[in-house]
Structures are given as structure tokens and as C-alpha cells.
Amino acid sequence: MVGAPLVRRTKRRAHRKPRKITSVLEYAQLGWASCLGAHPLSEGGRACSCDRVGCPDPGAHPLSPAWQMEATVDSARLTRWWEHNPDANVILPTGRVFDVFDVPSTAGMAALAAMDATGQATGPVAENGDRVLFYVATRGAPEDEDEWWSCHLDCDPATIEASPGLRWHCRDSYVLAPPSTLLSGATASWLRPPDGRPLPDPLRVLDLLVDACE
């Protein structure tokens, strides 16, 4: 009697979201400080885990008003924070090691394609829903104050006011970093993950982004 054919059963691997603390510790190894961020809520009638009623930016801001002082690369402190707050999003202060250009997705993908076509280094690039974020070398605080902008989240540098939708995060600002949870339920992710190589010149990247945003 011929036995029944063997049927191989393949277990499907569940798609697991990366643990936030894993990414935070990787950022710390790069010298990128992190701090705890609020996260979106799906229950309870509120959109954000913070205490603010009617939060204007649910799940996309630091938990503490002292975030600039708290942000750290201390692995023990970071581990302790995310062990107590595993759902907390990841906030990275800008203007320290890097600045970030934050643009609409259509413009960001067009600029990324143009950089690839010319062989220009992109540096780390992240996707946060309908936004694409380009991580570039920081301008810091040049001696000429005209070369520096304090870029709060609701401000645009004068040099890019003509480019709607383009935002430059530098000193006194921050970004929501992968693998943070977005209000839509999606996860911020890397299109080009950081790899420790020098970050690109912000002015060269800016030129491409301005063209893409026109």
C-alpha cells in the first residue's frame, strides 16, 4: 500500500514590529540622544497618551516639557525608561548631531529618486505616514547668526518660505523617529536606515528638496 504523500506545513512567521527600545539603543550607539514620546491611544476617548485635553499633535511630541534636558544616550537610563513605558514613541532632538528636512511624501520620494539617479548620498531617510524625513549634518550654531535658524515645529526658515510643506528641524526642535506608532496606526519606518557614515551636507540636500516641492 502506498502511503499518503507527505504534506509539509510551513508556519507563517508573524510580522513583528521592531521593539522601540532596540532602536533607541541603536540610536544611542550612533550618538543620537532620545527621549520618551507620547503615543496614540485607540481606546478611552482620547487620541494621545499625554494629559493634555485636545492634544494638537497626538502621539508625536515629547512626554516631558523638559525633553531637551532629558534626552540622552545613556543606555541604562534609556532601557529603564522604555521598560516602564514600552509603548512610548521615540523622540530625537535635532540640531545636535543632525538636522532633519521634513517634506510631503510626493516631494520626498521624487527627491530621493533624483539623488539615486545622480549618485548623491542620501543619508538616513525615514517615512512618517505622508511625510519623508531626510537626516543631514547639523548646521549647529555658526558664528554668523544669519546662518542659523531656531526652528520650532511651527516655524519655517526664511530661506524656504517659498517652498510650502518643507520644514527644517534644527536646534530647539525634534522629530518622531522609527519605529514610533503614528496616529493612523501605522509605524514610522526607515527608507534608508542610518549606518554610521557621515551625514550629507544640508544645503546640497535642501537644493533638491526645494526643487521637488515646487
GROMACS elastic network, one bead per residue, 0.5 to 0.9 nm:
[ bonds ]
;  ai    aj funct       b0    kb
    2     5     6  0.86721   500
    3     6     6  0.85149   500
    4     7     6  0.88559   500
   12    15     6  0.89472   500
   13    16     6  0.86020   500
   16    19     6  0.85519   500
   17    20     6  0.86899   500
   17   179     6  0.77186   500
   17   187     6  0.82030   500
   18    21     6  0.86611   500
   18    22     6  0.72807   500
   18    23     6  0.75241   500
   18   178     6  0.89658   500
   18   179     6  0.65592   500
   19    22     6  0.53844   500
   19    23     6  0.68244   500
   19    24     6  0.88947   500
   19    86     6  0.82897   500
   19   179     6  0.75527   500
   20    23     6  0.52921   500
   20    24     6  0.61466   500
   20    25     6  0.87151   500
   20    82     6  0.76981   500
   20    86     6  0.72862   500
   20    87     6  0.78885   500
   20    88     6  0.79552   500
   20    89     6  0.73728   500
   20    90     6  0.71686   500
   20   178     6  0.79186   500
   20   179     6  0.60274   500
   20   180     6  0.71583   500
   21    25     6  0.61179   500
   21    26     6  0.85333   500
   21    78     6  0.75163   500
   21    79     6  0.65436   500
   21    81     6  0.88929   500
   21    82     6  0.59856   500
   21    83     6  0.80237   500
   21    86     6  0.76210   500
   21    90     6  0.87474   500
   22    25     6  0.53909   500
   22    26     6  0.63804   500
   22    27     6  0.88113   500
   22    79     6  0.89849   500
   23    27     6  0.61955   500
   23    28     6  0.86292   500
   23    90     6  0.87431   500
   23   178     6  0.75614   500
   23   179     6  0.72738   500
   24    27     6  0.50833   500
   24    28     6  0.62771   500
   24    29     6  0.88414   500
   24    32     6  0.86394   500
   24    33     6  0.83995   500
   24    34     6  0.66861   500
   24    35     6  0.88478   500
   24    73     6  0.86466   500
   24    75     6  0.85440   500
   24    78     6  0.73967   500
   24    79     6  0.85615   500
   24    90     6  0.72074   500
   25    29     6  0.64048   500
   25    30     6  0.88635   500
   25    34     6  0.89482   500
   25    73     6  0.78238   500
   25    74     6  0.87018   500
   25    75     6  0.62016   500
   25    78     6  0.73876   500
   25    79     6  0.78532   500
   26    29     6  0.51751   500
   26    30     6  0.66848   500
   26    31     6  0.89602   500
   26    32     6  0.86381   500
   27    30     6  0.51199   500
   27    31     6  0.64781   500
   27    32     6  0.50592   500
   27    33     6  0.70475   500
   27    34     6  0.76651   500
   27    73     6  0.78611   500
   27   194     6  0.86072   500
   28    32     6  0.50542   500
   28    33     6  0.59327   500
   28    34     6  0.74824   500
   28    72     6  0.78005   500
   28    74     6  0.72180   500
   28    75     6  0.69474   500
   28    78     6  0.88797   500
   29    32     6  0.72822   500
   29    73     6  0.75745   500
   29    75     6  0.87290   500
   30    33     6  0.87767   500
   30    73     6  0.88755   500
   30   194     6  0.84796   500
   30   195     6  0.84957   500
   30   196     6  0.63848   500
   31    73     6  0.64324   500
   31    97     6  0.74670   500
   32    72     6  0.78975   500
   32    73     6  0.64856   500
   32    92     6  0.71802   500
   32    93     6  0.82143   500
   32    96     6  0.82935   500
   32    97     6  0.66917   500
   32    98     6  0.84376   500
   33    71     6  0.53902   500
   33    74     6  0.82583   500
   33    91     6  0.85996   500
   33    92     6  0.61854   500
   33    93     6  0.68520   500
   33    96     6  0.87182   500
   33    97     6  0.87557   500
   34    67     6  0.89588   500
   34    70     6  0.83232   500
   34    72     6  0.55378   500
   34    73     6  0.66627   500
   34    78     6  0.77864   500
   34    90     6  0.65894   500
   34    91     6  0.55776   500
   34    93     6  0.69278   500
   35    62     6  0.70507   500
   35    63     6  0.82331   500
   35    64     6  0.86873   500
   35    67     6  0.64737   500
   35    68     6  0.83974   500
   35    70     6  0.64843   500
   35    72     6  0.67654   500
   35    78     6  0.77365   500
   35    81     6  0.85642   500
   35    89     6  0.86239   500
   35    90     6  0.63916   500
   35    91     6  0.53265   500
   35    92     6  0.66992   500
   35    93     6  0.81764   500
   36    61     6  0.87637   500
   36    62     6  0.59374   500
   36    63     6  0.58612   500
   36    64     6  0.76869   500
   36    67     6  0.79937   500
   36    70     6  0.88810   500
   36    71     6  0.81266   500
   36    78     6  0.86961   500
   36    81     6  0.73741   500
   36    82     6  0.77542   500
   36    85     6  0.81481   500
   36    88     6  0.58823   500
   36    89     6  0.61946   500
   36    90     6  0.57822   500
   36    91     6  0.61389   500
   37    59     6  0.70314   500
   37    60     6  0.68017   500
   37    61     6  0.55425   500
   37    64     6  0.79981   500
   37    88     6  0.53704   500
   37    90     6  0.54042   500
   37    91     6  0.55225   500
   37   176     6  0.79890   500
   37   180     6  0.87026   500
   38    48     6  0.66983   500
   38    49     6  0.55568   500
   38    50     6  0.59234   500
   38    58     6  0.73879   500
   38    60     6  0.63133   500
   38    61     6  0.58782   500
   38    62     6  0.59054   500
   38    63     6  0.51806   500
   38    64     6  0.89531   500
   38    87     6  0.84579   500
   38    88     6  0.56750   500
   38    89     6  0.57882   500
   38    90     6  0.84036   500
   38    91     6  0.89417   500
   39    47     6  0.85623   500
   39    48     6  0.59075   500
   39    49     6  0.55184   500
   39    50     6  0.78836   500
   39    58     6  0.69800   500
   39    60     6  0.68565   500
   39    61     6  0.83350   500
   39    63     6  0.89490   500
   39    87     6  0.67294   500
   39    88     6  0.55682   500
   39    89     6  0.54914   500
   39   180     6  0.78915   500
   39   181     6  0.66175   500
   39   182     6  0.77272   500
   39   183     6  0.80201   500
   40    46     6  0.84501   500
   40    47     6  0.55405   500
   40    49     6  0.60877   500
   40    58     6  0.59029   500
   40    60     6  0.81287   500
   40    89     6  0.88491   500
   40   181     6  0.70353   500
   40   182     6  0.68402   500
   40   183     6  0.54820   500
   40   184     6  0.85789   500
   40   185     6  0.79590   500
   41    44     6  0.74638   500
   41    45     6  0.82266   500
   41    46     6  0.63872   500
   41    48     6  0.53246   500
   41    49     6  0.60777   500
   41    58     6  0.85024   500
   41    59     6  0.79919   500
   41   183     6  0.81015   500
   42    45     6  0.78338   500
   42    46     6  0.76921   500
   42    47     6  0.67752   500
   42    48     6  0.86674   500
   42   183     6  0.89789   500
   42   185     6  0.86755   500
   43    46     6  0.69829   500
   43    47     6  0.80185   500
   44    47     6  0.83432   500
   46    49     6  0.75422   500
   46    53     6  0.79973   500
   46    54     6  0.78828   500
   46    55     6  0.87291   500
   46    58     6  0.89998   500
   47    50     6  0.89631   500
   47    54     6  0.81268   500
   47    55     6  0.76451   500
   47    58     6  0.58536   500
   47    59     6  0.77021   500
   47   183     6  0.77605   500
   48    51     6  0.79864   500
   48    52     6  0.81406   500
   48    53     6  0.88687   500
   48    54     6  0.85373   500
   48    55     6  0.66960   500
   48    57     6  0.80768   500
   48    59     6  0.53599   500
   48    60     6  0.87096   500
   48   183     6  0.85534   500
   49    52     6  0.85720   500
   49    58     6  0.77581   500
   49    59     6  0.69339   500
   49    63     6  0.86491   500
   49    88     6  0.87551   500
   50    53     6  0.83302   500
   50    55     6  0.77169   500
   50    58     6  0.81467   500
   50    59     6  0.80504   500
   50    63     6  0.66318   500
   51    55     6  0.83057   500
   52    55     6  0.53851   500
   52    56     6  0.88845   500
   53    56     6  0.89478   500
   54    57     6  0.88763   500
   54    58     6  0.86145   500
   55    58     6  0.56926   500
   55    59     6  0.88417   500
   57    60     6  0.56831   500
   57    61     6  0.67844   500
   58    61     6  0.73611   500
   58   182     6  0.86022   500
   58   183     6  0.66850   500
   59    62     6  0.85129   500
   59    88     6  0.86121   500
   59    89     6  0.71772   500
   59   176     6  0.89595   500
   59   180     6  0.86952   500
   59   181     6  0.74975   500
   59   182     6  0.67618   500
   59   183     6  0.64633   500
   60    89     6  0.75924   500
   60    90     6  0.88110   500
   60    91     6  0.81137   500
   60   175     6  0.81131   500
   60   176     6  0.60635   500
   60   180     6  0.86139   500
   60   181     6  0.87082   500
   60   182     6  0.75232   500
   60   183     6  0.82125   500
   61    64     6  0.88391   500
   61    89     6  0.84504   500
   61    90     6  0.89685   500
   61    91     6  0.71435   500
   61   174     6  0.82903   500
   61   175     6  0.81378   500
   61   176     6  0.73172   500
   62    65     6  0.71121   500
   62    66     6  0.86597   500
   62    67     6  0.62492   500
   62    89     6  0.83400   500
   62    90     6  0.82887   500
   62    91     6  0.62787   500
   62   174     6  0.86649   500
   62   176     6  0.88986   500
   63    66     6  0.86626   500
   63    67     6  0.74570   500
   63    88     6  0.85398   500
   64    67     6  0.53256   500
   64    68     6  0.89810   500
   64    70     6  0.83110   500
   65    68     6  0.80322   500
   66    69     6  0.56308   500
   66    70     6  0.62100   500
   66    71     6  0.87208   500
   67    71     6  0.58250   500
   67    91     6  0.88081   500
   67    93     6  0.83881   500
   68    71     6  0.56939   500
   68    93     6  0.70545   500
   68   172     6  0.77521   500
   68   173     6  0.89427   500
   69    72     6  0.81368   500
   71    91     6  0.84021   500
   71    92     6  0.77445   500
   71    93     6  0.73108   500
   72    75     6  0.82500   500
   72    77     6  0.79609   500
   72    78     6  0.74670   500
   73    76     6  0.88857   500
   73    77     6  0.82297   500
   73    78     6  0.73339   500
   74    77     6  0.54517   500
   74    78     6  0.61501   500
   74    79     6  0.86068   500
   75    78     6  0.50317   500
   75    79     6  0.59506   500
   75    80     6  0.84870   500
   76    79     6  0.51806   500
   76    80     6  0.62010   500
   76    81     6  0.86680   500
   77    80     6  0.51040   500
   77    81     6  0.61766   500
   77    82     6  0.87858   500
   78    81     6  0.51028   500
   78    82     6  0.63158   500
   78    83     6  0.84735   500
   79    82     6  0.54024   500
   79    83     6  0.59455   500
   79    84     6  0.86476   500
   80    83     6  0.51365   500
   80    84     6  0.64027   500
   80    85     6  0.85776   500
   81    84     6  0.54415   500
   81    85     6  0.60704   500
   81    86     6  0.80938   500
   81    88     6  0.89289   500
   82    87     6  0.76925   500
   82    88     6  0.69542   500
   83    86     6  0.55737   500
   84    87     6  0.89810   500
   85    88     6  0.54175   500
   86    89     6  0.84732   500
   87   180     6  0.87084   500
   87   181     6  0.84581   500
   88   180     6  0.78493   500
   88   181     6  0.86393   500
   89   176     6  0.73710   500
   89   177     6  0.78058   500
   89   178     6  0.84549   500
   89   179     6  0.76840   500
   89   181     6  0.64911   500
   89   182     6  0.88958   500
   90   175     6  0.84717   500
   90   176     6  0.59430   500
   90   177     6  0.54601   500
   90   178     6  0.70647   500
   90   179     6  0.74075   500
   90   180     6  0.57568   500
   90   181     6  0.89602   500
   91   174     6  0.65798   500
   91   175     6  0.58264   500
   91   177     6  0.59931   500
   91   180     6  0.85512   500
   92   173     6  0.88380   500
   92   174     6  0.54988   500
   92   175     6  0.54567   500
   92   176     6  0.65200   500
   92   177     6  0.64912   500
   93    96     6  0.71022   500
   93    97     6  0.87762   500
   93    98     6  0.86139   500
   93    99     6  0.88193   500
   93   169     6  0.88970   500
   93   170     6  0.83032   500
   93   171     6  0.78771   500
   93   172     6  0.74872   500
   93   173     6  0.60815   500
   93   175     6  0.65647   500
   94    97     6  0.69927   500
   94    98     6  0.57351   500
   94    99     6  0.51896   500
   94   100     6  0.69297   500
   94   138     6  0.78371   500
   94   169     6  0.61852   500
   94   171     6  0.56795   500
   94   172     6  0.70148   500
   94   173     6  0.55872   500
   94   174     6  0.50381   500
   94   175     6  0.71219   500
   95    98     6  0.55426   500
   95    99     6  0.52133   500
   95   100     6  0.84407   500
   95   137     6  0.87309   500
   95   138     6  0.54802   500
   95   139     6  0.70355   500
   95   140     6  0.56254   500
   95   141     6  0.85693   500
   95   169     6  0.73485   500
   95   172     6  0.70253   500
   95   173     6  0.73388   500
   95   174     6  0.83748   500
   96    99     6  0.75910   500
   96   138     6  0.66402   500
   96   139     6  0.88607   500
   96   140     6  0.67068   500
   96   170     6  0.79275   500
   96   171     6  0.69322   500
   97   136     6  0.88365   500
   97   137     6  0.68808   500
   97   138     6  0.59628   500
   97   140     6  0.83439   500
   98   135     6  0.63160   500
   98   136     6  0.55149   500
   98   139     6  0.79680   500
   98   140     6  0.84452   500
   98   170     6  0.75835   500
   98   199     6  0.76267   500
   99   134     6  0.83228   500
   99   135     6  0.59385   500
   99   136     6  0.53490   500
   99   137     6  0.59870   500
   99   139     6  0.71799   500
   99   140     6  0.84323   500
   99   168     6  0.72536   500
   99   169     6  0.56557   500
   99   171     6  0.78055   500
   99   174     6  0.88928   500
   99   202     6  0.77430   500
  100   133     6  0.62741   500
  100   134     6  0.54038   500
  100   136     6  0.59676   500
  100   137     6  0.84619   500
  100   138     6  0.82133   500
  100   167     6  0.82011   500
  100   168     6  0.59223   500
  100   169     6  0.50394   500
  100   170     6  0.67389   500
  100   174     6  0.85386   500
  100   175     6  0.77292   500
  100   202     6  0.85164   500
  101   132     6  0.81564   500
  101   133     6  0.55384   500
  101   134     6  0.50208   500
  101   135     6  0.66274   500
  101   136     6  0.76830   500
  101   166     6  0.70443   500
  101   167     6  0.57874   500
  101   169     6  0.62740   500
  101   170     6  0.88464   500
  101   202     6  0.83729   500
  101   205     6  0.85585   500
  101   206     6  0.77185   500
  101   209     6  0.84117   500
  102   108     6  0.82978   500
  102   131     6  0.65699   500
  102   132     6  0.58799   500
  102   134     6  0.65451   500
  102   135     6  0.89133   500
  102   165     6  0.80486   500
  102   166     6  0.58921   500
  102   167     6  0.50522   500
  102   168     6  0.63356   500
  102   169     6  0.74392   500
  102   175     6  0.88781   500
  103   106     6  0.83147   500
  103   107     6  0.65461   500
  103   108     6  0.58430   500
  103   130     6  0.86601   500
  103   131     6  0.55383   500
  103   132     6  0.54476   500
  103   133     6  0.64383   500
  103   134     6  0.83650   500
  103   164     6  0.89863   500
  103   165     6  0.58704   500
  103   167     6  0.64253   500
  103   168     6  0.88682   500
  103   209     6  0.78297   500
  103   213     6  0.79340   500
  104   107     6  0.55657   500
  104   108     6  0.60884   500
  104   109     6  0.87069   500
  104   130     6  0.60566   500
  104   132     6  0.61500   500
  104   133     6  0.88227   500
  104   165     6  0.62337   500
  104   166     6  0.72495   500
  104   213     6  0.80645   500
  105   109     6  0.60249   500
  105   110     6  0.84725   500
  105   127     6  0.77761   500
  105   128     6  0.86631   500
  105   129     6  0.79417   500
  105   130     6  0.50424   500
  105   132     6  0.51798   500
  105   133     6  0.88313   500
  106   109     6  0.54465   500
  106   110     6  0.62715   500
  106   111     6  0.86963   500
  106   130     6  0.81908   500
  106   131     6  0.83142   500
  106   132     6  0.84598   500
  106   212     6  0.83509   500
  106   213     6  0.84915   500
  107   110     6  0.51413   500
  107   111     6  0.61291   500
  107   112     6  0.85602   500
  107   131     6  0.89856   500
  107   132     6  0.82455   500
  107   209     6  0.69908   500
  107   210     6  0.87982   500
  107   211     6  0.86239   500
  107   213     6  0.53883   500
  107   214     6  0.86198   500
  108   111     6  0.51520   500
  108   112     6  0.60950   500
  108   113     6  0.86368   500
  108   131     6  0.75111   500
  108   132     6  0.53389   500
  108   133     6  0.75829   500
  108   134     6  0.82612   500
  108   209     6  0.70514   500
  108   212     6  0.73125   500
  108   213     6  0.82930   500
  109   113     6  0.61691   500
  109   114     6  0.86122   500
  109   132     6  0.74734   500
  109   212     6  0.88792   500
  110   113     6  0.51891   500
  110   114     6  0.62731   500
  110   115     6  0.87287   500
  110   209     6  0.85939   500
  110   212     6  0.63232   500
  111   114     6  0.50087   500
  111   115     6  0.61734   500
  111   116     6  0.86259   500
  111   205     6  0.86048   500
  111   208     6  0.59582   500
  111   209     6  0.58818   500
  111   211     6  0.81497   500
  111   212     6  0.58594   500
  111   213     6  0.89048   500
  112   115     6  0.51211   500
  112   116     6  0.62365   500
  112   117     6  0.86328   500
  112   122     6  0.70851   500
  112   125     6  0.86858   500
  112   208     6  0.88486   500
  112   209     6  0.89394   500
  113   116     6  0.51034   500
  113   117     6  0.61438   500
  113   118     6  0.87864   500
  114   117     6  0.50635   500
  114   118     6  0.63929   500
  114   119     6  0.85645   500
  114   120     6  0.83966   500
  114   208     6  0.78665   500
  115   118     6  0.53499   500
  115   119     6  0.59678   500
  115   121     6  0.69049   500
  115   122     6  0.65370   500
  115   205     6  0.86546   500
  115   208     6  0.80014   500
  116   119     6  0.50472   500
  116   120     6  0.61849   500
  116   121     6  0.76517   500
  116   122     6  0.76882   500
  117   120     6  0.77752   500
  118   121     6  0.89989   500
  119   122     6  0.87466   500
  120   200     6  0.89127   500
  121   199     6  0.84842   500
  121   200     6  0.65893   500
  122   125     6  0.71496   500
  122   134     6  0.76300   500
  122   135     6  0.84116   500
  122   136     6  0.85283   500
  122   192     6  0.79056   500
  122   199     6  0.82761   500
  122   200     6  0.68080   500
  122   205     6  0.79541   500
  123   134     6  0.71416   500
  123   135     6  0.62332   500
  123   136     6  0.66273   500
  123   192     6  0.71466   500
  123   193     6  0.81064   500
  123   194     6  0.70151   500
  123   195     6  0.85245   500
  123   197     6  0.79043   500
  123   198     6  0.78244   500
  123   199     6  0.54907   500
  123   200     6  0.58622   500
  124   133     6  0.83383   500
  124   134     6  0.62544   500
  124   135     6  0.53541   500
  124   136     6  0.77451   500
  124   190     6  0.75273   500
  124   191     6  0.76381   500
  124   193     6  0.51471   500
  124   195     6  0.77661   500
  124   199     6  0.77595   500
  125   132     6  0.70191   500
  125   133     6  0.55316   500
  125   135     6  0.61412   500
  125   189     6  0.88901   500
  125   190     6  0.60259   500
  125   191     6  0.54208   500
  125   193     6  0.65664   500
  125   194     6  0.79492   500
  126   131     6  0.84316   500
  126   132     6  0.57361   500
  126   133     6  0.50282   500
  126   134     6  0.66963   500
  126   135     6  0.81785   500
  126   177     6  0.77714   500
  126   178     6  0.73589   500
  126   188     6  0.71848   500
  126   189     6  0.56724   500
  126   191     6  0.52323   500
  126   192     6  0.66563   500
  126   193     6  0.74624   500
  127   130     6  0.74163   500
  127   131     6  0.59265   500
  127   133     6  0.62308   500
  127   178     6  0.82813   500
  127   187     6  0.88376   500
  127   188     6  0.57659   500
  127   189     6  0.54201   500
  127   190     6  0.60934   500
  127   191     6  0.64370   500
  128   131     6  0.51142   500
  128   132     6  0.61284   500
  128   133     6  0.74757   500
  128   176     6  0.79816   500
  128   177     6  0.81442   500
  128   178     6  0.80243   500
  128   180     6  0.87731   500
  128   182     6  0.74215   500
  128   186     6  0.86110   500
  128   187     6  0.73561   500
  128   189     6  0.67543   500
  128   190     6  0.88252   500
  129   132     6  0.78646   500
  129   182     6  0.72637   500
  129   184     6  0.80279   500
  129   186     6  0.72552   500
  129   187     6  0.77824   500
  129   188     6  0.67530   500
  129   189     6  0.89359   500
  132   191     6  0.88479   500
  133   175     6  0.87714   500
  134   205     6  0.82496   500
  135   138     6  0.88061   500
  135   194     6  0.88006   500
  135   199     6  0.71488   500
  135   200     6  0.79237   500
  135   202     6  0.84411   500
  136   139     6  0.89672   500
  136   198     6  0.88290   500
  136   199     6  0.50851   500
  136   200     6  0.50881   500
  136   201     6  0.61897   500
  136   202     6  0.52919   500
  136   205     6  0.78603   500
  137   140     6  0.87560   500
  137   198     6  0.77319   500
  137   200     6  0.57029   500
  137   201     6  0.57136   500
  137   202     6  0.59914   500
  138   141     6  0.89051   500
  138   170     6  0.70028   500
  138   171     6  0.85905   500
  138   199     6  0.85959   500
  138   201     6  0.83149   500
  138   202     6  0.72969   500
  139   142     6  0.70469   500
  139   147     6  0.79417   500
  139   148     6  0.69647   500
  139   149     6  0.89582   500
  139   170     6  0.75383   500
  139   171     6  0.86863   500
  139   201     6  0.89512   500
  139   202     6  0.76212   500
  140   148     6  0.72528   500
  140   170     6  0.75629   500
  140   171     6  0.69303   500
  141   144     6  0.81568   500
  141   145     6  0.74279   500
  141   147     6  0.77940   500
  141   148     6  0.58823   500
  141   149     6  0.85037   500
  141   171     6  0.82469   500
  142   145     6  0.63799   500
  142   146     6  0.84110   500
  142   147     6  0.61217   500
  142   148     6  0.63427   500
  143   146     6  0.86975   500
  143   147     6  0.78900   500
  143   148     6  0.87034   500
  144   147     6  0.55455   500
  144   148     6  0.74143   500
  145   148     6  0.52767   500
  145   149     6  0.78508   500
  146   149     6  0.75854   500
  148   157     6  0.89401   500
  148   170     6  0.87521   500
  148   171     6  0.87497   500
  149   156     6  0.87356   500
  149   157     6  0.62163   500
  149   158     6  0.86024   500
  149   168     6  0.88843   500
  149   170     6  0.72975   500
  149   171     6  0.75572   500
  150   155     6  0.83410   500
  150   157     6  0.80762   500
  150   169     6  0.84743   500
  150   170     6  0.67384   500
  150   171     6  0.57568   500
  150   172     6  0.63303   500
  150   173     6  0.79358   500
  151   154     6  0.77635   500
  151   155     6  0.57284   500
  151   156     6  0.65945   500
  151   157     6  0.69068   500
  151   167     6  0.84284   500
  151   168     6  0.66117   500
  151   169     6  0.55996   500
  151   170     6  0.56455   500
  151   171     6  0.63956   500
  151   172     6  0.64403   500
  151   173     6  0.60107   500
  152   155     6  0.54014   500
  152   156     6  0.80599   500
  152   168     6  0.89837   500
  152   169     6  0.72768   500
  152   170     6  0.81477   500
  152   171     6  0.81500   500
  152   172     6  0.62270   500
  152   173     6  0.52855   500
  152   174     6  0.84219   500
  153   156     6  0.80796   500
  153   167     6  0.79937   500
  153   168     6  0.86090   500
  153   169     6  0.72101   500
  153   172     6  0.88863   500
  153   173     6  0.63285   500
  153   174     6  0.78757   500
  154   167     6  0.87449   500
  155   167     6  0.77341   500
  155   168     6  0.85527   500
  156   159     6  0.82130   500
  156   160     6  0.67550   500
  156   161     6  0.61885   500
  156   166     6  0.77628   500
  156   167     6  0.58063   500
  156   168     6  0.66659   500
  156   169     6  0.88082   500
  157   160     6  0.57350   500
  157   161     6  0.65074   500
  157   167     6  0.78032   500
  157   168     6  0.69660   500
  158   161     6  0.52773   500
  158   162     6  0.83516   500
  159   162     6  0.76149   500
  159   163     6  0.88555   500
  160   163     6  0.53029   500
  160   164     6  0.79491   500
  160   166     6  0.71862   500
  160   167     6  0.80224   500
  160   168     6  0.86140   500
  160   206     6  0.88951   500
  160   210     6  0.74465   500
  161   164     6  0.67173   500
  161   166     6  0.82607   500
  162   210     6  0.86171   500
  162   214     6  0.85022   500
  163   166     6  0.59197   500
  163   167     6  0.88720   500
  163   209     6  0.88706   500
  163   210     6  0.61404   500
  163   211     6  0.86351   500
  163   213     6  0.59597   500
  163   214     6  0.64098   500
  164   167     6  0.84730   500
  164   213     6  0.70860   500
  164   214     6  0.81143   500
  165   213     6  0.74890   500
  166   209     6  0.78860   500
  166   210     6  0.77471   500
  166   213     6  0.72856   500
  169   172     6  0.81017   500
  169   173     6  0.55221   500
  169   174     6  0.65006   500
  169   175     6  0.75249   500
  170   173     6  0.56830   500
  170   174     6  0.75837   500
  171   174     6  0.81923   500
  176   179     6  0.87952   500
  176   180     6  0.67368   500
  176   188     6  0.79887   500
  177   180     6  0.59143   500
  177   188     6  0.66500   500
  177   189     6  0.78325   500
  177   190     6  0.88317   500
  178   181     6  0.80834   500
  178   187     6  0.71106   500
  178   190     6  0.66178   500
  179   187     6  0.57816   500
  179   188     6  0.51068   500
  179   189     6  0.57394   500
  179   190     6  0.83146   500
  180   186     6  0.86849   500
  180   187     6  0.57126   500
  180   188     6  0.53904   500
  180   189     6  0.80221   500
  181   184     6  0.81269   500
  181   185     6  0.61513   500
  181   186     6  0.60371   500
  181   188     6  0.63681   500
  182   185     6  0.53209   500
  182   186     6  0.53746   500
  182   187     6  0.56523   500
  182   188     6  0.66540   500
  183   186     6  0.73494   500
  184   187     6  0.85084   500
  189   192     6  0.89753   500
  189   193     6  0.86074   500
  190   193     6  0.51211   500
  190   194     6  0.83459   500
  192   195     6  0.87613   500
  194   197     6  0.76189   500
  195   198     6  0.88720   500
  196   199     6  0.83717   500
  199   202     6  0.85553   500
  200   203     6  0.87741   500
  200   204     6  0.77496   500
  200   205     6  0.73602   500
  201   204     6  0.55891   500
  201   205     6  0.66169   500
  201   206     6  0.87371   500
  202   205     6  0.51746   500
  202   206     6  0.59027   500
  202   207     6  0.86893   500
  203   207     6  0.62952   500
  203   208     6  0.89657   500
  204   207     6  0.54038   500
  204   208     6  0.69627   500
  205   208     6  0.53938   500
  205   209     6  0.63198   500
  205   210     6  0.87276   500
  206   209     6  0.50208   500
  206   210     6  0.60078   500
  206   211     6  0.85525   500
  207   210     6  0.53496   500
  207   211     6  0.64443   500
  207   212     6  0.87991   500
  208   211     6  0.52115   500
  208   212     6  0.62324   500
  208   213     6  0.87151   500
  209   213     6  0.60743   500
  209   214     6  0.87157   500
  210   213     6  0.51483   500
  210   214     6  0.63990   500
  211   214     6  0.54409   500
